[in-house]
Amino acid sequence: MPLSYPAGTLAEHRACRSGAVVFDVSHLGTVRVQGADAFARLQGALSNDLGRIGPGRAQYTHLLDEADASVLDDIIVWWIDDECFDVMPNASNTAGVLAALGTGRDTTADRAVLAVQGPAARAGLASVCRDAAGVRRFAVARFRWRGADCVAAGTGYTGEDGVECAVPAEQAPAFWQALLDAGVEPAGLGARDTLRLEAGFPLHGHELGPGITPLQAGLGWVVGWDKSEFRGRAPLVAERDRGVSRLLRGVAVQGRRPPRHGAAVRVGRGPADDDEAGAAGVVTSGNFSPTLGHGIAMAFLPPDVADGTPVLVDARGALLPGRVVPLPFVPRP
């Protein structure tokens, strides 16, 4: 998937917010876990509680480091049927997830994943495959297209409604073209990033990764606290009991200039904020928001900083005035 197609990132972003786009997200990994013990293996390895859902549903979850509970990867699990799960890690982490699970088969090369997203996504997809378009939000279902076995899930990474379709690799170019012929516009990595940032979704390597726990990222709901055991549970419970030292927050800045990853965030707007001693946090992701018309960022800040607090973000020497705001920046429709 390119950064953008000829229309450009801004046009692709706006098309997703107002119509329908398709992303080729085949770079994501897929580990198929099957068998009578599949549920137990996943339940003991991943942070969320699969017992909250059932076959035909999807769940967002984390794989944690056993030593410090940092997020090794964030994952979507598609529970296809009683003894069949597709575990969807970030591509570069697939081998590590497979090793941590101790079971499963890497099927990444066998399929493509096409994410149809936007308020008109289901209408566009319905003209290609009505069964796929009918899959509800966070539901999972098998479907057939031109004789091929496929899987659809009501998931996505944009904050808009949509469906992700796993299609056999040899059928993917025709499926992609059928979507374009139906009026669905192609979109690239640039729009995917601005869309997920507006939606307040974390990106592994930025808001999640080494040294970052689910609690610091504000994702305690991804933890099945009542499960008897899972990887990283003990250090995560210890952090929960003592309290986090930092918390992921939203920051909105004035003007179109975007904050960038790694920029220092200084709480307040006094003279002391002009030196390094004023730095209180750091930007994890930042960009221009096409929907809001100004710069936005996610940043780790002290946990006691309240919404509405004024901040200054260091943009290569220029201090961008802004304020702390709740996530998401653009609420889900």
Phi, psi and omega in degrees: 000127179284170173300321177201162171264181187304331181295331179096160186298316182298317180293321179293319177301311183293327177296324178291323180286335186244341184222245181209136175228165174232132175253136170272101182253035180292348176290343174292153181271163171220125173243116178270125180243121184228160174118169183297334181260009184299314180301312183297320180296315180290321180297325180277346183258323190258156190286321184283169184256106179296340177296346178285340182240206179190183178305141182084017179228160177243155181215136173275138185205175180232149166255120188255152172289134184292334185276315186233005178066016174290158188275106176291326175195150170253142200220146164254131175254124173261112178271096191284310173208187192314314186237030181222122180231140167253116179263123190247090178272173168294144191305313185291346182258002187301314182298319180293321178294317178301317180294319181293324179289329181070015181198165175108174182225131179286111181251016185305317184285348185272347186220163167247152176240119181246120184259112178263118191226148176127165181298336178256014184299315184291326178294317178294317180293327182298329180285346176262315178203107184295325180297318179294319183294337183275359181289125185287169180300129181060021168264161180226137180208147171282149171212164178244141178220119182049044177082359183260142175279126183227169177227137177239145176224141179277061184233170178175183189225032187237344188086356176258166173293156178169178182222135173257129185245121174266115187239139176309140188306321183290339179266348189298316180300321179290322178296315177302312182294324178297322177295316178296320179295335179276001177096005176281131185268142177286145179222150187248191186296328180298311179292324178300323182286317179293325178293314182291329178292314177302326180278355180072025180274136180285154175240127179298136186095351177235286179274345179226150179148199181304130179081358182247121180262164176303325182291320177295327179277004180072027185242040178299337179291348179274005184249126175272081187300333184275355176292148183295323182197148169200162182304130176081007184297314185299309179294332179288320176298319179298319179292319178302318184288326182269341182095147182281152179269347179206161183214138179287129184227164174266145177228126174251131181247160178280142176087175185273345182291125185271144167295157181233158178309131178091353181291141178287142176244129183243126183279130181096176182225032179271175180301328182295342181286353181275000178237171185297334181297339181279350184294127181243344183199188184215142177286134176262322176213141177208153179191172171281133178268110178297329181285318185268336177083018177210173181286145177223159180203157164252143186209149171274126182227163174305143187293344182267003178285125186270155171304141181091350180295131177290145179221165171235132179249127182281111179252078180055047177100334176270134181265116181268119178286142179199195179209158177281133183227156177288152174265147001280164176290320178241109183298151177294136179300000000 
